[in-house]
Amino acid sequence: MSADRPLYFDWAATAPLRDEARAAWLAASEPEFANASSLHQWGRRARAELQRARRGFAAALGCQRDDLFFTGNGSEANLLGLAGAVQALLPHRRHVLLSAVEHPSVVAPLERLAKAGAIELERVPVDRRGRVDPESLEARCRPTTGLVALQAANHEIGTVQPVAAVAARLRPRGVLLHCDATQALGKIPCTLPALDCDLLVVSPHKFGGPRGVGVLARRAGVALSTPLSPERQEQGLRGGTEDVATIVAAAAALHATLRDQDEVALRLTALARRFAAQLTTALPDVTLYSDVEYALPGLVNFALPDLRGDWLVTELDRRGVAVSHGAACASLAAVPSPVLLAIGALELAANAIRVSMGRTTTSDDVDLLVARVVAAVVQLRHR
Ligand SMILES: Cc1ncc(COP(=O)(O)O)c(C=O)c1O
């Protein structure tokens, strides 16, 4: 392999399509082009494929087939889960908690409901690693608390949350737990029973599926009231003709991902350690915001005292390296990352870089990455 080959270290933004997903899409797109709601045989075939994919996701995430909803992406699945559950809980359970490090697609729908006066929203602080403390979260619960939003793992620093420990405290109080596992699936176990949550969101493009589909799974019996106009598709939660081939491809990516998950996680943990150790040796003034013990396998967030994150991303891009400044979706906006502010990283919040690895990342890639980061830093410091 050539030493100047491109290096993709932005898997947390989106992952390359898996071969299994591409093959499944090609196999399904021609015969299953029909509308899955049509009564004729073309429609019935498309519906059968759609339901097969739904059964696959439901079995893997630990719910019934009718409790599994396909959406357009993870952001929309968060919106439908949160707004749908809140609407069903009102007017009595109008107090909602969310961790201070949730993804914008969790924060935004809840803030909108709070601004409209529908709910009372309260943020739960995190420690310096970005973790909530289950006991202090429980202490914030009131008789009117209906829902808690807690992600499985963070999109910027990778911190894994104690979701099941929080769930154990919420269940006796009858408080629902919404868990955004968009970053976590493929790295750690993410089922409704393992996380013990009531609503679970995953996004196939993060684990080698196609873009254009998201998934919301719910525990049986959790009431969801659609925030949109009631529709025929997805048990009335969301309308629109389903993209059957894309959903089938997502199910193929899920199957392949879960087959390799443990092996990939072990390898990525070792690679993240290797990267962190080499970077700290080469650049002793680096600050690491991801603690390998608590972070998702393969995700390292770091900052250098004198270099803005966007400068370093641009310089690395010139050298054929893809990394992110903060989370990819927030990185075009020149606002300090709320995640880094929440962990108290005030001074260096503008300098943070997220390196994220995936199933094809090798130790050679990591060694080359370190060399290119060091060269980019030297270049920027001597401008
Ligand atoms: C934690 C988290 N939640 C939700 C999303 C949104 O997913 P999607 O891009 O599928 O809308 C992302 C995407 O980066 C994410 O990292």
The ligand as an SDF file (V2000), in Angstrom:
LIG
                    3D

 16 16  0  0  0  0  0  0  0  0999 V2000
  -25.5750   10.4600   18.2030 C   0  0  0  0  0  0  0  0  0  0  0  0
  -26.2490   10.7940   16.9110 C   0  0  0  0  0  0  0  0  0  0  0  0
  -27.5760   10.8290   16.8680 N   0  0  0  0  0  0  0  0  0  0  0  0
  -28.2480   11.0900   15.7240 C   0  0  0  0  0  0  0  0  0  0  0  0
  -27.5700   11.3630   14.5540 C   0  0  0  0  0  0  0  0  0  0  0  0
  -28.3510   11.6460   13.3240 C   0  0  0  0  0  0  0  0  0  0  0  0
  -28.2850   10.5860   12.4310 O   0  0  0  0  0  0  0  0  0  0  0  0
  -28.6410   10.7900   10.8920 P   0  0  0  0  0  0  0  0  0  0  0  0
  -27.4230   11.3500   10.2420 O   0  0  0  0  0  0  0  0  0  0  0  0
  -28.9790    9.4390   10.3880 O   0  0  0  0  0  0  0  0  0  0  0  0
  -29.8020   11.7290   10.8270 O   0  0  0  0  0  0  0  0  0  0  0  0
  -26.1800   11.3420   14.5500 C   0  0  0  0  0  0  0  0  0  0  0  0
  -25.4350   11.6620   13.3200 C   0  0  0  0  0  0  0  0  0  0  0  0
  -24.3070   12.0640   13.3510 O   0  0  0  0  0  0  0  0  0  0  0  0
  -25.4950   11.0380   15.7520 C   0  0  0  0  0  0  0  0  0  0  0  0
  -24.1670   10.9890   15.8110 O   0  0  0  0  0  0  0  0  0  0  0  0
  1  2  1  0
  2  3  1  0
  2 15  2  0
  3  4  2  0
  4  5  1  0
  5  6  1  0
  5 12  2  0
  6  7  1  0
  7  8  1  0
  8  9  2  0
  8 10  1  0
  8 11  1  0
 12 13  1  0
 12 15  1  0
 13 14  2  0
 15 16  1  0
M  END
$$$$
